[in-house]
Amino acid sequence: MALISFGKQEIDELNIENKKLRNEIDELENICSNLKEQIEEKDTKLENHKNYIKQIEGIIEKYEKLLSENRDLYMILNNPERNSKATVTNLKLIGELKSEGYSYRQITKKLHEATGQDIAYSTVRYLYKKYIENNEQ
């Protein structure tokens, strides 16, 4: 009996209210969909920025390493009290000759001819490995 007394007008009002709610749900679903797309776009941008930051951090790390090596080299090369074979002239010559394929013993002979200094081939190898080879990478 309760159903019968529930009139056509009430059913129509409920149908209208149902349509309004359905429209609101559709609008909310569209908003959620748009927000989801925006979030995905922002996530992609964020990931790209993270990758860029990692690249920059790598560059900074290499820069700081080179800066430290340059400070060390500057101190070695510009210390007049130290009797070192690590001079700018020697290092340039060692680097050039090694890149041309000379052995350490051959470089030793060439250095003696060019500078008149007696330098052991092990010293040439040490200078090359410490100051030149590491900086070529």
ABEGO torsion letter per residue (X at the ends): XAAAABBAAAAAAAAAAAAAAAAAAAAAAAAAAAAAAAAAAAAAAAAAAAAAAAAAAAAAAAAAAAAAAAAAAAAAAABAABBBABBAAAAAAAAAAAAAGBBAAAAAAAAAAAAGBBBBAAAAAAAAAAAAAAAAX
